[in-house]
């Protein structure tokens, strides 16, 4: 099995009933196929687009594939929407940690500009379109862990390659019903905002520098903004959907021992509990330890 790019994924699987016709019938027929492609195949196709000559920044047409899951006997699908995700990824180019010369070689500026213009015209015709998949390179965003509980963690050890067998990588993922994911995000956001208000109210201020009302409405921090963003995204899907966090290609850059010991969702939950109890010191320590560990993983992209 070939190795894939080091990306993690947050996916939403919606029940067939959430899709209008004729898309619903398409996915119903699709789910009955016996040769459904997996994450490896999706990434292989994306890589082929990038290494094509001339390179294609965005696929010429939208993917008709999806991931399929059966939840309590109900067929749910997670459309790839590779073209839409490629367009949206272009908006994040400025945040990619790579030299400009490397970026321009891989994705020529003129090709990026054409793709952005094309996306603008497409978005005008499809203002409500949204992806079912979010991805993150070389790490898992801390906010994603707030959607899950430690007991929803699923770890499967890998199998080494042997004579006549290709082997199998380890798998680490979380799965939870949409209702629980939304509840946890909302609860986490309230906790973060309450803690920020409390800290602002207790912090000493210069005389005349700010009014009591201003102290009661502190500017939202990055974690609150991130939770708000993912919460709004989840609200766009059917309430009986399944939410999945998949470590994806990160299993190739994190040892299996580290994966087996990883309890990031539990650490996030513990940090939020500490915030709710007013223990800002413990909450800050847990958050710092978690972010530092993931930053160590993220920095491996610069290794030779």
C-alpha positions in Angstrom: 0.0 0.0 0.0 1.5 3.3 -1.0 1.8 6.1 1.5 -0.5 9.0 1.3 0.0 12.7 2.1 0.1 13.5 5.8 -3.4 14.8 6.3 -6.2 14.2 8.9 -9.9 14.5 8.0 -13.1 15.6 9.6 -16.1 14.0 7.8 -19.8 14.1 7.9 -21.9 11.2 6.7 -25.5 12.2 6.0 -28.4 9.8 5.6 -29.8 9.3 2.1 -33.0 11.1 3.1 -31.0 14.3 3.5 -30.3 14.5 -0.3 -32.7 15.8 -2.9 -33.5 13.9 -6.0 -31.9 12.9 -8.3 -28.8 12.9 -6.1 -30.5 10.7 -3.5 -31.1 7.9 -6.1 -27.5 8.3 -7.3 -26.1 7.7 -3.8 -28.5 4.8 -3.1 -27.2 3.0 -6.2 -23.7 4.0 -5.5 -23.8 2.5 -1.9 -24.8 -0.8 -3.4 -21.6 -1.2 -5.3 -19.2 -3.8 -4.2 -16.0 -1.9 -5.1 -16.4 1.4 -3.2 -13.1 3.4 -3.3 -11.5 4.3 0.0 -9.4 7.2 1.3 -6.3 5.9 -0.5 -8.0 6.1 -3.8 -9.3 9.6 -3.3 -5.8 10.8 -2.5 -4.3 9.0 -5.5 -6.7 10.7 -7.8 -5.9 14.1 -6.2 -2.2 13.6 -6.6 -2.7 12.6 -10.3 -4.4 15.9 -10.9 -1.4 17.8 -9.4 1.3 15.9 -11.3 -0.6 16.1 -14.6 1.1 18.1 -17.4 0.0 20.8 -17.5 -0.9 20.7 -13.8 -4.5 21.1 -12.8 -5.1 23.2 -9.7 -8.8 22.1 -9.6 -10.4 19.1 -11.2 -12.3 19.9 -14.4 -15.5 18.4 -13.0 -16.9 17.4 -9.6 -16.4 14.0 -8.2 -19.3 11.5 -8.2 -17.8 9.4 -5.4 -18.4 9.3 -1.7 -17.5 7.4 1.5 -20.3 5.2 2.8 -21.2 4.1 6.3 -24.1 2.2 7.7 -25.4 3.8 11.0 -28.0 1.8 12.9 -29.1 0.2 9.7 -29.3 3.5 7.8 -27.1 4.1 4.8 -25.1 7.4 5.1 -22.8 8.9 2.6 -20.0 11.5 2.7 -19.6 13.0 -0.8 -16.0 13.7 -1.7 -16.7 17.0 -3.5 -13.1 17.1 -4.5 -13.5 20.1 -6.8 -15.2 22.3 -4.2 -12.6 21.3 -1.6 -9.8 22.2 -4.1 -11.3 25.6 -4.6 -11.6 26.2 -0.9 -8.1 25.0 -0.3 -6.8 27.8 -2.6 -8.2 30.3 -0.1 -5.8 28.9 2.5 -2.7 29.1 0.4 -1.4 32.0 2.5 -1.4 29.8 5.6 0.5 26.9 4.0 4.0 26.5 5.6 6.1 26.2 2.5 8.4 28.5 0.6 6.8 30.7 -2.1 9.1 29.3 -4.8 7.9 25.7 -4.0 4.3 26.8 -4.0 4.6 28.6 -7.3 6.3 25.5 -8.8 3.5 23.2 -7.7 0.6 25.6 -8.3 1.5 28.3 -10.8 0.2 31.7 -9.9 -1.7 32.2 -13.2 -3.4 28.8 -12.7 -4.4 29.8 -9.2 -5.8 33.1 -10.4 -7.9 31.4 -13.0 -9.2 28.9 -10.5 -10.2 31.6 -8.1 -12.1 33.5 -10.8 -13.8 30.3 -11.8 -14.8 29.6 -8.2 -16.3 33.0 -7.9 -18.6 32.4 -10.9 -19.5 28.9 -9.6 -20.2 30.2 -6.1 -22.6 32.8 -7.5 -24.7 29.9 -8.9 -24.3 27.7 -5.8 -24.3 30.0 -2.8 -25.3 27.3 -0.3 -22.8 24.6 -1.3 -20.6 23.2 1.4 -18.1 20.4 1.7 -18.7 17.2 3.7 -15.0 16.9 4.4 -12.5 19.2 6.1 -8.8 18.4 6.1 -5.7 19.5 8.0 -2.1 18.8 6.9 0.4 17.4 9.3 -1.8 17.7 12.4 -5.3 17.5 13.9 -6.7 20.9 14.9 -7.4 21.0 18.6 -11.0 22.2 18.0 -11.8 18.9 16.2 -11.2 16.9 19.4 -13.9 18.9 21.2 -16.5 17.0 19.1 -15.7 13.6 20.5 -15.4 11.6 23.8 -12.5 9.3 24.6 -14.9 6.2 24.6 -15.6 7.0 20.9 -12.0 6.4 20.0 -11.3 3.5 17.7 -7.7 2.3 17.3 -6.7 -0.6 15.1 -3.1 -1.8 15.1 -1.4 -2.2 11.7 -0.2 -5.4 10.2 3.4 -5.6 8.7 3.9 -6.6 5.1 4.7 -10.2 4.6 5.4 -12.6 1.8 2.6 -12.0 -0.8 0.8 -9.4 1.4 1.0 -5.6 1.3 0.4 -5.1 5.0 -2.0 -2.7 6.6 -1.3 0.6 8.4 -2.7 1.4 11.8 -6.0 3.3 12.0 -7.1 5.8 14.6 -10.4 7.5 14.3 -13.4 8.9 16.4 -17.0 8.6 15.4 -20.0 10.2 17.1 -23.7 11.1 16.2 -24.2 14.6 15.0 -26.4 15.5 18.0 -23.6 14.7 20.4 -21.0 16.6 18.3 -23.2 19.7 18.3 -23.8 19.5 22.0 -20.2 19.2 22.8 -19.2 22.1 20.6 -21.9 24.3 22.1 -20.9 23.3 25.7 -17.2 23.9 24.9 -17.9 27.3 23.4 -19.9 28.4 26.5 -17.1 27.2 28.8 -14.4 29.1 26.8 -16.5 32.3 26.7 -17.5 32.1 30.4 -13.8 31.6 31.3 -12.8 34.6 29.2 -15.4 36.8 30.8 -14.3 35.8 34.2 -10.7 36.4 33.5 -11.5 39.8 32.0 -13.6 40.8 35.0 -10.9 39.8 37.5 -8.0 41.3 35.6 -6.8 44.7 36.8 -7.2 47.6 34.4 -5.9 51.1 34.1 -8.2 53.8 35.4 -10.3 55.1 32.6 -8.9 52.6 30.1 -12.1 50.7 29.7 -15.6 50.6 31.0 -17.2 47.7 33.0 -19.3 46.9 29.9 -16.2 46.5 27.8 -14.6 44.2 30.4 -17.7 42.1 30.3 -17.4 41.6 26.6 -13.8 40.5 25.9 -12.6 39.9 22.4 -13.0 36.3 21.4 -9.9 34.2 21.5 -8.7 31.9 18.8 -10.2 28.8 20.4 -13.7 30.4 20.7 -13.5 31.5 17.1 -12.4 28.1 16.0 -15.3 26.3 17.9 -17.7 28.8 16.5 -16.6 28.0 13.0 -16.8 24.2 13.3 -20.1 24.6 15.1 -21.6 26.6 12.2 -20.4 24.0 9.8 -22.0 21.1 11.7 -25.3 23.0 11.7 -25.5 22.7 7.9 -26.0 18.9 8.0 -28.9 16.5 8.9 -29.2 16.0 12.7 -29.0 12.2 12.2 -25.6 12.4 10.5 -22.4 10.7 11.7 -19.3 12.8 12.4 -15.9 11.1 11.9 -12.4 12.3 12.7 -9.8 10.2 10.8 -6.1 10.5 11.5 -5.7 9.5 7.8 -2.1 9.8 6.5 -0.8 11.0 9.9 -0.4 7.3 10.8 2.7 7.4 8.6 4.4 10.1 10.6 3.4 9.1 14.1 4.7 5.8 15.5 2.2 3.1 16.3 3.1 3.2 19.9 2.4 7.0 20.0 -0.9 6.4 18.2 -1.9 3.7 20.7 -1.2 6.1 23.6 -2.8 9.1 22.0 -5.7 10.4 24.0 -6.1 13.9 22.6 -9.9 14.0 22.8 -9.7 13.1 26.5 -7.1 15.8 27.1 -9.3 18.5 25.4 -12.3 17.3 27.5 -10.2 17.5 30.7 -9.0 21.0 29.7 -12.6 22.2 29.2 -13.6 20.7 32.5 -10.8 22.6 34.2 -12.0 25.8 32.6 -15.5 25.1 33.8 -14.3 24.6 37.3 -12.3 27.9 37.2 -8.9 26.1 37.3 -7.3 28.3 34.6 -3.8 27.2 35.5 -4.6 23.5 34.9 -6.6 24.2 31.7 -3.7 26.3 30.3 -1.2 23.6 31.1 -3.2 20.9 29.4 -3.8 23.1 26.4 -0.2 24.0 26.1 1.0 20.4 26.4 -1.4 19.3 23.7 -0.6 22.0 21.3 3.1 21.5 21.8 2.8 17.8 21.0 0.9 18.4 17.8 3.3 21.2 16.8 6.2 18.7 17.1 4.3 16.5 14.6 3.5 19.5 12.3 7.2 20.5 12.2 8.2 17.2 10.7 7.1 18.5 7.3 10.4 20.4 7.2 12.5 17.4 7.8 14.6 16.0 5.0 
